[in-house]
Amino acid sequence: MEVTLTETGLIALVGMLFGFLVSCCRQIESSRCERIKLCGAECDRTPLKDETIIEMEKTAPKTEELDAL
């Protein structure tokens, strides 16, 4: 069985990877952890305050759902 990757497939794959990374970054921002270890890399950080997290969620862009005709 031969599998070929077209330009559209490559764009979709890169888009999914980018979306996953953005999702991970948003989750890390809102986590309460002070030390994060991921794939051999580790980071010590000060968690965001509750007020900051709530403000970030308020200003996050909302997507609208469109009804199909």
Backbone as XML, in Angstrom:
<?xml version="1.0"?>
<chain id="A" units="angstrom">
  <residue number="1" name="MET">
    <atom name="N" x="0.836" y="-1.178" z="0.000"/>
    <atom name="CA" x="0.000" y="0.000" z="0.000"/>
    <atom name="C" x="0.884" y="1.245" z="0.000"/>
  </residue>
  <residue number="2" name="GLU">
    <atom name="N" x="0.664" y="2.105" z="-0.950"/>
    <atom name="CA" x="1.479" y="3.312" z="-1.088"/>
    <atom name="C" x="0.676" y="4.518" z="-0.617"/>
  </residue>
  <residue number="3" name="VAL">
    <atom name="N" x="1.299" y="5.340" z="0.219"/>
    <atom name="CA" x="0.639" y="6.531" z="0.739"/>
    <atom name="C" x="1.368" y="7.738" z="0.190"/>
  </residue>
  <residue number="4" name="THR">
    <atom name="N" x="0.605" y="8.663" z="-0.402"/>
    <atom name="CA" x="1.208" y="9.892" z="-0.908"/>
    <atom name="C" x="0.642" y="11.071" z="-0.129"/>
  </residue>
  <residue number="5" name="LEU">
    <atom name="N" x="1.458" y="12.069" z="0.069"/>
    <atom name="CA" x="1.059" y="13.258" z="0.806"/>
    <atom name="C" x="1.001" y="14.424" z="-0.171"/>
  </residue>
  <residue number="6" name="THR">
    <atom name="N" x="-0.197" y="14.933" z="-0.407"/>
    <atom name="CA" x="-0.376" y="16.056" z="-1.326"/>
    <atom name="C" x="-0.113" y="17.369" z="-0.604"/>
  </residue>
  <residue number="7" name="GLU">
    <atom name="N" x="-0.106" y="18.468" z="-1.360"/>
    <atom name="CA" x="0.095" y="19.786" z="-0.756"/>
    <atom name="C" x="-1.018" y="20.090" z="0.243"/>
  </residue>
  <residue number="8" name="THR">
    <atom name="N" x="-2.236" y="19.736" z="-0.113"/>
    <atom name="CA" x="-3.374" y="19.977" z="0.782"/>
    <atom name="C" x="-3.222" y="19.173" z="2.065"/>
  </residue>
  <residue number="9" name="GLY">
    <atom name="N" x="-2.813" y="17.935" z="1.937"/>
    <atom name="CA" x="-2.600" y="17.099" z="3.110"/>
    <atom name="C" x="-1.493" y="17.644" z="3.998"/>
  </residue>
  <residue number="10" name="LEU">
    <atom name="N" x="-0.447" y="18.147" z="3.383"/>
    <atom name="CA" x="0.667" y="18.722" z="4.137"/>
    <atom name="C" x="0.216" y="19.980" z="4.882"/>
  </residue>
  <residue number="11" name="ILE">
    <atom name="N" x="-0.555" y="20.818" z="4.215"/>
    <atom name="CA" x="-1.074" y="22.029" z="4.859"/>
    <atom name="C" x="-1.981" y="21.653" z="6.026"/>
  </residue>
  <residue number="12" name="ALA">
    <atom name="N" x="-2.829" y="20.651" z="5.832"/>
    <atom name="CA" x="-3.712" y="20.207" z="6.912"/>
    <atom name="C" x="-2.910" y="19.659" z="8.083"/>
  </residue>
  <residue number="13" name="LEU">
    <atom name="N" x="-1.890" y="18.876" z="7.797"/>
    <atom name="CA" x="-1.054" y="18.301" z="8.845"/>
    <atom name="C" x="-0.327" y="19.384" z="9.632"/>
  </residue>
  <residue number="14" name="VAL">
    <atom name="N" x="0.231" y="20.358" z="8.945"/>
    <atom name="CA" x="0.925" y="21.466" z="9.610"/>
    <atom name="C" x="-0.072" y="22.284" z="10.428"/>
  </residue>
  <residue number="15" name="GLY">
    <atom name="N" x="-1.274" y="22.496" z="9.897"/>
    <atom name="CA" x="-2.302" y="23.231" z="10.625"/>
    <atom name="C" x="-2.711" y="22.532" z="11.897"/>
  </residue>
  <residue number="16" name="MET">
    <atom name="N" x="-2.872" y="21.216" z="11.831"/>
    <atom name="CA" x="-3.236" y="20.460" z="13.032"/>
    <atom name="C" x="-2.123" y="20.518" z="14.067"/>
  </residue>
  <residue number="17" name="LEU">
    <atom name="N" x="-0.875" y="20.414" z="13.634"/>
    <atom name="CA" x="0.259" y="20.493" z="14.546"/>
    <atom name="C" x="0.332" y="21.870" z="15.203"/>
  </residue>
  <residue number="18" name="PHE">
    <atom name="N" x="0.145" y="22.916" z="14.407"/>
    <atom name="CA" x="0.168" y="24.277" z="14.930"/>
    <atom name="C" x="-0.969" y="24.479" z="15.937"/>
  </residue>
  <residue number="19" name="GLY">
    <atom name="N" x="-2.156" y="24.003" z="15.612"/>
    <atom name="CA" x="-3.297" y="24.112" z="16.519"/>
    <atom name="C" x="-3.047" y="23.390" z="17.829"/>
  </residue>
  <residue number="20" name="PHE">
    <atom name="N" x="-2.434" y="22.213" z="17.750"/>
    <atom name="CA" x="-2.098" y="21.453" z="18.952"/>
    <atom name="C" x="-1.117" y="22.232" z="19.822"/>
  </residue>
  <residue number="21" name="LEU">
    <atom name="N" x="-0.093" y="22.818" z="19.212"/>
    <atom name="CA" x="0.906" y="23.575" z="19.972"/>
    <atom name="C" x="0.293" y="24.806" z="20.631"/>
  </residue>
  <residue number="22" name="VAL">
    <atom name="N" x="-0.583" y="25.500" z="19.912"/>
    <atom name="CA" x="-1.243" y="26.674" z="20.486"/>
    <atom name="C" x="-2.125" y="26.252" z="21.653"/>
  </residue>
  <residue number="23" name="SER">
    <atom name="N" x="-2.829" y="25.142" z="21.491"/>
    <atom name="CA" x="-3.683" y="24.634" z="22.565"/>
    <atom name="C" x="-2.849" y="24.280" z="23.793"/>
  </residue>
  <residue number="24" name="CYS">
    <atom name="N" x="-1.719" y="23.641" z="23.584"/>
    <atom name="CA" x="-0.833" y="23.298" z="24.710"/>
    <atom name="C" x="-0.334" y="24.553" z="25.412"/>
  </residue>
  <residue number="25" name="CYS">
    <atom name="N" x="0.056" y="25.556" z="24.642"/>
    <atom name="CA" x="0.558" y="26.795" z="25.239"/>
    <atom name="C" x="-0.519" y="27.481" z="26.074"/>
  </residue>
  <residue number="26" name="ARG">
    <atom name="N" x="-1.756" y="27.500" z="25.572"/>
    <atom name="CA" x="-2.846" y="28.115" z="26.331"/>
    <atom name="C" x="-3.104" y="27.345" z="27.628"/>
  </residue>
  <residue number="27" name="GLN">
    <atom name="N" x="-3.024" y="26.027" z="27.557"/>
    <atom name="CA" x="-3.241" y="25.210" z="28.756"/>
    <atom name="C" x="-2.125" y="25.440" z="29.774"/>
  </residue>
  <residue number="28" name="ILE">
    <atom name="N" x="-0.895" y="25.546" z="29.309"/>
    <atom name="CA" x="0.233" y="25.792" z="30.211"/>
    <atom name="C" x="0.097" y="27.166" z="30.858"/>
  </residue>
  <residue number="29" name="GLU">
    <atom name="N" x="-0.339" y="28.178" z="30.081"/>
    <atom name="CA" x="-0.526" y="29.515" z="30.638"/>
    <atom name="C" x="-1.521" y="29.518" z="31.784"/>
  </residue>
  <residue number="30" name="SER">
    <atom name="N" x="-2.599" y="28.753" z="31.645"/>
    <atom name="CA" x="-3.648" y="28.787" z="32.658"/>
    <atom name="C" x="-3.452" y="27.750" z="33.772"/>
  </residue>
  <residue number="31" name="SER">
    <atom name="N" x="-2.381" y="26.966" z="33.692"/>
    <atom name="CA" x="-2.154" y="25.964" z="34.737"/>
    <atom name="C" x="-1.592" y="26.628" z="35.987"/>
  </residue>
  <residue number="32" name="ARG">
    <atom name="N" x="-1.722" y="25.955" z="37.089"/>
    <atom name="CA" x="-1.238" y="26.479" z="38.365"/>
    <atom name="C" x="0.120" y="25.880" z="38.732"/>
  </residue>
  <residue number="33" name="CYS">
    <atom name="N" x="0.719" y="25.135" z="37.826"/>
    <atom name="CA" x="1.994" y="24.463" z="38.106"/>
    <atom name="C" x="3.138" y="25.471" z="38.137"/>
  </residue>
  <residue number="34" name="GLU">
    <atom name="N" x="4.076" y="25.255" z="39.045"/>
    <atom name="CA" x="5.258" y="26.102" z="39.117"/>
    <atom name="C" x="6.423" y="25.494" z="38.351"/>
  </residue>
  <residue number="35" name="ARG">
    <atom name="N" x="6.433" y="24.178" z="38.185"/>
    <atom name="CA" x="7.488" y="23.512" z="37.420"/>
    <atom name="C" x="6.828" y="22.660" z="36.353"/>
  </residue>
  <residue number="36" name="ILE">
    <atom name="N" x="7.244" y="22.855" z="35.104"/>
    <atom name="CA" x="6.679" y="22.117" z="33.973"/>
    <atom name="C" x="7.810" y="21.345" z="33.303"/>
  </residue>
  <residue number="37" name="LYS">
    <atom name="N" x="7.585" y="20.046" z="33.097"/>
    <atom name="CA" x="8.543" y="19.199" z="32.399"/>
    <atom name="C" x="7.843" y="18.616" z="31.180"/>
  </residue>
  <residue number="38" name="LEU">
    <atom name="N" x="8.458" y="18.766" z="30.000"/>
    <atom name="CA" x="7.869" y="18.270" z="28.773"/>
    <atom name="C" x="8.979" y="17.849" z="27.823"/>
  </residue>
  <residue number="39" name="CYS">
    <atom name="N" x="8.993" y="16.599" z="27.461"/>
    <atom name="CA" x="9.951" y="16.047" z="26.480"/>
    <atom name="C" x="11.401" y="16.394" z="26.816"/>
  </residue>
  <residue number="40" name="GLY">
    <atom name="N" x="11.763" y="16.278" z="28.070"/>
    <atom name="CA" x="13.154" y="16.519" z="28.456"/>
    <atom name="C" x="13.448" y="17.971" z="28.796"/>
  </residue>
  <residue number="41" name="ALA">
    <atom name="N" x="12.547" y="18.890" z="28.470"/>
    <atom name="CA" x="12.743" y="20.305" z="28.809"/>
    <atom name="C" x="11.938" y="20.601" z="30.067"/>
  </residue>
  <residue number="42" name="GLU">
    <atom name="N" x="12.466" y="21.463" z="30.907"/>
    <atom name="CA" x="11.721" y="21.838" z="32.094"/>
    <atom name="C" x="11.810" y="23.335" z="32.319"/>
  </residue>
  <residue number="43" name="CYS">
    <atom name="N" x="10.797" y="23.842" z="33.002"/>
    <atom name="CA" x="10.668" y="25.278" z="33.186"/>
    <atom name="C" x="10.134" y="25.562" z="34.581"/>
  </residue>
  <residue number="44" name="ASP">
    <atom name="N" x="10.779" y="26.474" z="35.310"/>
    <atom name="CA" x="10.261" y="26.968" z="36.583"/>
    <atom name="C" x="9.636" y="28.323" z="36.306"/>
  </residue>
  <residue number="45" name="ARG">
    <atom name="N" x="8.406" y="28.508" z="36.791"/>
    <atom name="CA" x="7.718" y="29.757" z="36.493"/>
    <atom name="C" x="6.807" y="30.153" z="37.636"/>
  </residue>
  <residue number="46" name="THR">
    <atom name="N" x="6.360" y="31.397" z="37.614"/>
    <atom name="CA" x="5.375" y="31.891" z="38.567"/>
    <atom name="C" x="4.017" y="31.837" z="37.884"/>
  </residue>
  <residue number="47" name="PRO">
    <atom name="N" x="3.055" y="31.103" z="38.461"/>
    <atom name="CA" x="1.732" y="31.010" z="37.830"/>
    <atom name="C" x="1.041" y="32.369" z="37.749"/>
  </residue>
  <residue number="48" name="LEU">
    <atom name="N" x="0.159" y="32.516" z="36.762"/>
    <atom name="CA" x="-0.610" y="33.745" z="36.617"/>
    <atom name="C" x="-1.620" y="33.861" z="37.755"/>
  </residue>
  <residue number="49" name="LYS">
    <atom name="N" x="-1.962" y="35.086" z="38.097"/>
    <atom name="CA" x="-2.967" y="35.319" z="39.132"/>
    <atom name="C" x="-4.350" y="35.000" z="38.564"/>
  </residue>
  <residue number="50" name="ASP">
    <atom name="N" x="-5.287" y="34.678" z="39.453"/>
    <atom name="CA" x="-6.649" y="34.333" z="39.034"/>
    <atom name="C" x="-7.283" y="35.441" z="38.204"/>
  </residue>
  <residue number="51" name="GLU">
    <atom name="N" x="-7.080" y="36.690" z="38.600"/>
    <atom name="CA" x="-7.681" y="37.817" z="37.886"/>
    <atom name="C" x="-7.149" y="37.901" z="36.454"/>
  </residue>
  <residue number="52" name="THR">
    <atom name="N" x="-5.880" y="37.619" z="36.283"/>
    <atom name="CA" x="-5.271" y="37.667" z="34.951"/>
    <atom name="C" x="-5.856" y="36.587" z="34.054"/>
  </residue>
  <residue number="53" name="ILE">
    <atom name="N" x="-6.038" y="35.386" z="34.592"/>
    <atom name="CA" x="-6.597" y="34.281" z="33.816"/>
    <atom name="C" x="-8.026" y="34.600" z="33.401"/>
  </residue>
  <residue number="54" name="ILE">
    <atom name="N" x="-8.817" y="35.159" z="34.316"/>
    <atom name="CA" x="-10.202" y="35.509" z="34.001"/>
    <atom name="C" x="-10.235" y="36.578" z="32.920"/>
  </residue>
  <residue number="55" name="GLU">
    <atom name="N" x="-9.358" y="37.553" z="32.994"/>
    <atom name="CA" x="-9.308" y="38.612" z="31.976"/>
    <atom name="C" x="-8.901" y="38.057" z="30.615"/>
  </residue>
  <residue number="56" name="MET">
    <atom name="N" x="-7.960" y="37.095" z="30.601"/>
    <atom name="CA" x="-7.539" y="36.476" z="29.334"/>
    <atom name="C" x="-8.703" y="35.724" z="28.696"/>
  </residue>
  <residue number="57" name="GLU">
    <atom name="N" x="-9.501" y="35.041" z="29.503"/>
    <atom name="CA" x="-10.643" y="34.297" z="28.970"/>
    <atom name="C" x="-11.711" y="35.229" z="28.434"/>
  </residue>
  <residue number="58" name="LYS">
    <atom name="N" x="-11.879" y="36.389" z="29.043"/>
    <atom name="CA" x="-12.869" y="37.358" z="28.567"/>
    <atom name="C" x="-12.474" y="37.940" z="27.211"/>
  </residue>
  <residue number="59" name="THR">
    <atom name="N" x="-11.172" y="38.189" z="27.013"/>
    <atom name="CA" x="-10.719" y="38.826" z="25.782"/>
    <atom name="C" x="-10.400" y="37.831" z="24.673"/>
  </residue>
  <residue number="60" name="ALA">
    <atom name="N" x="-10.517" y="36.528" z="24.948"/>
    <atom name="CA" x="-10.244" y="35.516" z="23.921"/>
    <atom name="C" x="-11.290" y="35.632" z="22.818"/>
  </residue>
  <residue number="61" name="PRO">
    <atom name="N" x="-10.870" y="35.543" z="21.554"/>
    <atom name="CA" x="-11.831" y="35.656" z="20.454"/>
    <atom name="C" x="-12.814" y="34.492" z="20.465"/>
  </residue>
  <residue number="62" name="LYS">
    <atom name="N" x="-14.064" y="34.815" z="20.267"/>
    <atom name="CA" x="-15.111" y="33.805" z="20.218"/>
    <atom name="C" x="-15.406" y="33.462" z="18.764"/>
  </residue>
  <residue number="63" name="THR">
    <atom name="N" x="-15.627" y="32.202" z="18.500"/>
    <atom name="CA" x="-15.988" y="31.783" z="17.147"/>
    <atom name="C" x="-17.492" y="31.608" z="17.085"/>
  </residue>
  <residue number="64" name="GLU">
    <atom name="N" x="-18.054" y="32.054" z="15.981"/>
    <atom name="CA" x="-19.490" y="31.939" z="15.803"/>
    <atom name="C" x="-19.816" y="30.673" z="15.012"/>
  </residue>
  <residue number="65" name="GLU">
    <atom name="N" x="-20.889" y="30.027" z="15.420"/>
    <atom name="CA" x="-21.331" y="28.852" z="14.683"/>
    <atom name="C" x="-22.335" y="29.291" z="13.652"/>
  </residue>
  <residue number="66" name="LEU">
    <atom name="N" x="-22.150" y="28.850" z="12.423"/>
    <atom name="CA" x="-23.058" y="29.181" z="11.352"/>
    <atom name="C" x="-23.977" y="28.001" z="11.077"/>
  </residue>
  <residue number="67" name="ASP">
    <atom name="N" x="-25.258" y="28.284" z="10.922"/>
    <atom name="CA" x="-26.202" y="27.236" z="10.587"/>
    <atom name="C" x="-26.103" y="26.910" z="9.106"/>
  </residue>
  <residue number="68" name="ALA">
    <atom name="N" x="-26.107" y="25.628" z="8.799"/>
    <atom name="CA" x="-26.081" y="25.196" z="7.396"/>
    <atom name="C" x="-27.463" y="25.422" z="6.799"/>
  </residue>
  <residue number="69" name="LEU">
    <atom name="N" x="-27.480" y="25.863" z="5.576"/>
    <atom name="CA" x="-28.776" y="26.087" z="4.903"/>
    <atom name="C" x="-29.270" y="24.836" z="4.257"/>
  </residue>
</chain>
